[in-house]
Amino acid sequence: MEKLFVVLGALLGGLAVALGAFGAHGLQGRLTPDLLQVYETGVRYHFYHALALFAVVMAMGRWPNTAWLAAAGWLFVVGILIFSGSLYALALSGVRWLGAITPLGGVAFIAGWICLAWGVWRG
């Protein structure tokens, strides 16, 4: 599981850099300032949680209670897909109802941090 989360963290981190560069260079002047800010928020949280996967891996190596830690990792991945993905789609399409999906990803992020804390505490 640790190897998988390192690979996912690395790939998702690289993707965050690429999407951030695309937003800074390819979307400047093509999106309204408010939609560009939405896009940048997606990139920022995407990057934070790609890095959070490395924290999960470090915790897995130190504490044996990996069920909670594995849940944290998967919740971070799901959060990136839903939270950041919905913000990317909203910014690029302008379809506002996509913003209604975003809080589900936020809940996944919060649950992931709680699982990480609990897994370490119980470990």
Backbone as CSV, one residue per row, in Angstrom:
resi,resn,N_x,N_y,N_z,CA_x,CA_y,CA_z,C_x,C_y,C_z
1,MET,0.831,-1.195,0.000,0.000,0.000,0.000,0.875,1.258,0.000
2,GLU,1.991,1.197,0.748,2.866,2.373,0.826,3.421,2.729,-0.548
3,LYS,3.851,1.720,-1.282,4.413,1.961,-2.616,3.353,2.593,-3.525
4,LEU,2.128,2.109,-3.446,1.041,2.652,-4.254,0.792,4.123,-3.922
5,PHE,0.794,4.464,-2.641,0.548,5.857,-2.259,1.712,6.771,-2.655
6,VAL,2.942,6.258,-2.635,4.071,7.064,-3.117,3.911,7.320,-4.615
7,VAL,3.565,6.282,-5.361,3.375,6.442,-6.808,2.228,7.408,-7.088
8,LEU,1.097,7.228,-6.401,-0.036,8.139,-6.599,0.322,9.565,-6.191
9,GLY,1.013,9.717,-5.078,1.421,11.051,-4.638,2.328,11.722,-5.654
10,ALA,3.271,10.959,-6.194,4.191,11.508,-7.192,3.453,11.880,-8.479
11,LEU,2.595,10.985,-8.952,1.852,11.267,-10.189,0.878,12.422,-10.007
12,LEU,0.159,12.422,-8.888,-0.793,13.510,-8.639,-0.066,14.830,-8.392
13,GLY,1.110,14.779,-7.769,1.903,15.996,-7.589,2.378,16.540,-8.924
14,GLY,2.866,15.670,-9.783,3.281,16.093,-11.121,2.127,16.667,-11.919
15,LEU,0.969,16.027,-11.798,-0.221,16.529,-12.482,-0.620,17.905,-11.953
16,ALA,-0.485,18.116,-10.642,-0.804,19.417,-10.055,0.116,20.504,-10.615
17,VAL,1.391,20.183,-10.775,2.327,21.143,-11.358,1.924,21.461,-12.799
18,ALA,1.626,20.425,-13.564,1.238,20.622,-14.966,-0.043,21.444,-15.077
19,LEU,-1.039,21.115,-14.246,-2.294,21.864,-14.286,-2.107,23.297,-13.805
20,GLY,-1.233,23.492,-12.827,-0.935,24.841,-12.365,-0.265,25.666,-13.456
21,ALA,0.689,25.059,-14.156,1.362,25.751,-15.264,0.379,26.059,-16.386
22,PHE,-0.496,25.110,-16.684,-1.521,25.336,-17.705,-2.421,26.500,-17.313
23,GLY,-2.799,26.540,-16.047,-3.648,27.635,-15.576,-2.941,28.974,-15.654
24,ALA,-1.671,29.001,-15.274,-0.923,30.262,-15.259,-0.596,30.764,-16.660
25,HIS,-0.360,29.839,-17.583,0.086,30.251,-18.912,-0.976,30.074,-19.997
26,GLY,-1.766,29.026,-19.871,-2.733,28.735,-20.928,-4.115,29.325,-20.713
27,LEU,-4.444,29.614,-19.467,-5.796,30.101,-19.176,-5.841,31.597,-18.891
28,GLN,-4.671,32.202,-18.696,-4.608,33.638,-18.447,-5.242,34.378,-19.625
29,GLY,-6.219,35.196,-19.336,-6.904,35.942,-20.379,-8.030,35.181,-21.056
30,ARG,-8.115,33.876,-20.831,-9.189,33.068,-21.414,-10.337,32.857,-20.431
31,LEU,-10.010,32.944,-19.143,-11.021,32.797,-18.103,-11.208,34.133,-17.410
32,THR,-12.396,34.329,-16.884,-12.621,35.513,-16.067,-11.778,35.383,-14.801
33,PRO,-11.459,36.502,-14.157,-10.644,36.416,-12.932,-11.257,35.515,-11.859
34,ASP,-12.591,35.531,-11.728,-13.195,34.676,-10.697,-13.070,33.198,-11.052
35,LEU,-13.203,32.832,-12.324,-13.050,31.432,-12.715,-11.586,30.994,-12.646
36,LEU,-10.666,31.899,-12.932,-9.254,31.579,-12.796,-8.908,31.329,-11.327
37,GLN,-9.521,32.091,-10.437,-9.301,31.877,-9.002,-9.861,30.522,-8.561
38,VAL,-11.018,30.131,-9.101,-11.601,28.815,-8.816,-10.632,27.718,-9.255
39,TYR,-10.099,27.864,-10.462,-9.142,26.898,-10.999,-7.915,26.805,-10.092
40,GLU,-7.376,27.952,-9.695,-6.187,27.988,-8.836,-6.456,27.350,-7.471
41,THR,-7.661,27.506,-6.956,-8.021,26.841,-5.696,-7.977,25.334,-5.878
42,GLY,-8.480,24.846,-6.997,-8.414,23.417,-7.282,-6.986,22.909,-7.314
43,VAL,-6.101,23.662,-7.970,-4.692,23.272,-8.058,-4.050,23.259,-6.674
44,ARG,-4.326,24.297,-5.887,-3.714,24.405,-4.549,-4.088,23.205,-3.676
45,TYR,-5.377,22.876,-3.611,-5.803,21.744,-2.770,-5.343,20.410,-3.358
46,HIS,-5.282,20.335,-4.670,-4.764,19.147,-5.348,-3.325,18.907,-4.872
47,PHE,-2.514,19.965,-4.903,-1.113,19.837,-4.519,-0.970,19.502,-3.036
48,TYR,-1.708,20.192,-2.169,-1.632,19.907,-0.734,-1.873,18.430,-0.462
49,HIS,-2.873,17.874,-1.130,-3.265,16.505,-0.794,-2.448,15.458,-1.530
50,ALA,-1.800,15.833,-2.632,-0.796,14.944,-3.221,0.362,14.805,-2.228
51,LEU,0.760,15.920,-1.622,1.817,15.873,-0.603,1.355,15.137,0.653
52,ALA,0.079,15.255,0.981,-0.456,14.560,2.156,-0.321,13.048,2.009
53,LEU,-0.338,12.552,0.770,-0.141,11.114,0.569,1.233,10.669,1.072
54,PHE,2.232,11.538,0.979,3.552,11.201,1.504,3.542,11.159,3.028
55,ALA,2.723,12.010,3.647,2.573,11.951,5.108,1.937,10.626,5.512
56,VAL,0.985,10.164,4.724,0.352,8.868,4.992,1.390,7.758,4.916
57,VAL,2.223,7.797,3.895,3.256,6.764,3.729,4.244,6.800,4.891
58,MET,4.650,7.997,5.295,5.562,8.102,6.438,4.916,7.526,7.695
59,ALA,3.644,7.808,7.896,2.944,7.273,9.067,2.826,5.759,8.987
60,MET,2.564,5.239,7.799,2.458,3.783,7.641,3.764,3.085,7.992
61,GLY,4.871,3.725,7.693,6.164,3.145,8.012,6.490,3.182,9.497
62,ARG,5.838,4.059,10.215,6.147,4.250,11.645,5.131,3.578,12.568
63,TRP,3.856,3.605,12.181,2.795,3.049,13.031,2.079,1.933,12.285
64,PRO,1.836,0.832,12.965,1.297,-0.346,12.288,-0.206,-0.316,11.989
65,ASN,-0.931,0.627,12.525,-2.385,0.658,12.340,-2.721,1.196,10.949
66,THR,-2.446,0.383,9.935,-2.533,0.871,8.567,-3.950,0.950,8.006
67,ALA,-4.929,0.337,8.637,-6.297,0.419,8.093,-6.784,1.874,8.099
68,TRP,-6.589,2.577,9.192,-6.995,3.984,9.256,-6.129,4.832,8.348
69,LEU,-4.863,4.497,8.283,-3.949,5.266,7.442,-4.241,5.034,5.968
70,ALA,-4.560,3.799,5.608,-4.947,3.515,4.223,-6.229,4.258,3.870
71,ALA,-7.173,4.304,4.802,-8.415,5.063,4.570,-8.093,6.531,4.332
72,ALA,-7.150,7.068,5.106,-6.745,8.469,4.927,-6.212,8.687,3.520
73,GLY,-5.335,7.809,3.074,-4.771,7.941,1.730,-5.828,7.920,0.646
74,TRP,-6.756,6.957,0.756,-7.799,6.864,-0.277,-8.743,8.065,-0.215
75,LEU,-9.009,8.558,0.982,-9.854,9.753,1.093,-9.175,10.971,0.476
76,PHE,-7.860,11.081,0.604,-7.149,12.180,-0.049,-7.240,12.060,-1.571
77,VAL,-7.097,10.846,-2.097,-7.207,10.635,-3.544,-8.614,10.983,-4.023
78,VAL,-9.625,10.484,-3.320,-11.014,10.778,-3.683,-11.287,12.274,-3.580
79,GLY,-10.750,12.902,-2.537,-10.927,14.341,-2.376,-10.342,15.122,-3.539
80,ILE,-9.155,14.718,-4.004,-8.552,15.384,-5.160,-9.458,15.239,-6.372
81,LEU,-9.929,14.031,-6.602,-10.780,13.798,-7.769,-12.067,14.613,-7.713
82,ILE,-12.719,14.627,-6.558,-14.018,15.307,-6.455,-13.857,16.809,-6.242
83,PHE,-13.054,17.205,-5.249,-12.916,18.628,-4.933,-12.225,19.362,-6.082
84,SER,-10.999,18.974,-6.346,-10.244,19.675,-7.382,-10.846,19.424,-8.763
85,GLY,-11.243,18.195,-9.018,-11.840,17.881,-10.319,-13.076,18.705,-10.617
86,SER,-13.932,18.886,-9.620,-15.137,19.682,-9.849,-14.793,21.153,-10.052
87,LEU,-13.768,21.645,-9.352,-13.355,23.038,-9.555,-12.731,23.236,-10.931
88,TYR,-11.938,22.276,-11.393,-11.382,22.361,-12.745,-12.513,22.384,-13.773
89,ALA,-13.461,21.482,-13.616,-14.574,21.408,-14.566,-15.412,22.675,-14.532
90,LEU,-15.671,23.192,-13.345,-16.441,24.432,-13.210,-15.712,25.586,-13.903
91,ALA,-14.417,25.724,-13.629,-13.652,26.832,-14.202,-13.582,26.744,-15.722
92,LEU,-13.395,25.554,-16.244,-13.224,25.395,-17.688,-14.540,25.426,-18.458
93,SER,-15.612,25.006,-17.802,-16.905,24.963,-18.493,-17.811,26.133,-18.143
94,GLY,-17.620,26.702,-16.963,-18.508,27.768,-16.506,-19.835,27.259,-15.980
95,VAL,-20.004,25.949,-15.938,-21.248,25.344,-15.454,-21.244,25.410,-13.927
96,ARG,-22.054,26.298,-13.383,-22.020,26.608,-11.944,-22.505,25.468,-11.045
97,TRP,-23.398,24.618,-11.525,-23.908,23.562,-10.641,-22.810,22.578,-10.252
98,LEU,-21.699,22.557,-10.996,-20.585,21.681,-10.621,-20.022,22.054,-9.253
99,GLY,-20.196,23.314,-8.854,-19.755,23.745,-7.537,-20.489,23.046,-6.405
100,ALA,-21.657,22.492,-6.693,-22.415,21.774,-5.668,-21.750,20.448,-5.290
101,ILE,-20.912,19.926,-6.169,-20.214,18.661,-5.915,-18.975,18.885,-5.046
102,THR,-18.394,20.060,-5.157,-17.123,20.371,-4.508,-17.105,20.061,-3.003
103,PRO,-18.143,20.418,-2.244,-18.088,20.131,-0.796,-17.935,18.651,-0.462
104,LEU,-18.388,17.768,-1.334,-18.190,16.328,-1.077,-16.706,15.987,-1.060
105,GLY,-15.957,16.603,-1.943,-14.511,16.418,-1.931,-13.883,17.017,-0.691
106,GLY,-14.411,18.158,-0.253,-13.926,18.777,0.977,-14.162,17.888,2.182
107,VAL,-15.307,17.233,2.208,-15.602,16.289,3.295,-14.616,15.120,3.249
108,ALA,-14.291,14.656,2.052,-13.313,13.572,1.927,-11.944,14.022,2.464
109,PHE,-11.541,15.256,2.147,-10.275,15.773,2.684,-10.295,15.799,4.207
110,ILE,-11.361,16.347,4.778,-11.466,16.441,6.240,-11.446,15.048,6.867
111,ALA,-12.215,14.134,6.289,-12.238,12.759,6.804,-10.858,12.118,6.690
112,GLY,-10.146,12.414,5.620,-8.794,11.887,5.454,-7.856,12.360,6.549
113,TRP,-7.929,13.647,6.872,-7.077,14.177,7.947,-7.453,13.563,9.295
114,ILE,-8.737,13.352,9.534,-9.181,12.719,10.779,-8.679,11.277,10.837
115,CYS,-8.791,10.552,9.732,-8.298,9.173,9.699,-6.792,9.118,9.907
116,LEU,-6.069,10.063,9.327,-4.623,10.109,9.520,-4.290,10.322,10.995
117,ALA,-4.963,11.281,11.616,-4.721,11.551,13.037,-5.078,10.344,13.901
118,TRP,-6.221,9.741,13.630,-6.671,8.605,14.423,-5.744,7.405,14.223
119,GLY,-5.324,7.163,12.977,-4.432,6.052,12.713,-3.095,6.186,13.426
120,VAL,-2.588,7.411,13.480,-1.333,7.646,14.194,-1.558,7.522,15.703
121,TRP,-2.635,8.104,16.181,-2.939,8.045,17.622,-3.079,6.603,18.102
122,ARG,-3.779,5.796,17.314,-4.037,4.408,17.690,-2.836,3.494,17.406
123,GLY,-1.896,3.960,16.609,-0.767,3.136,16.164,0.269,2.853,17.165
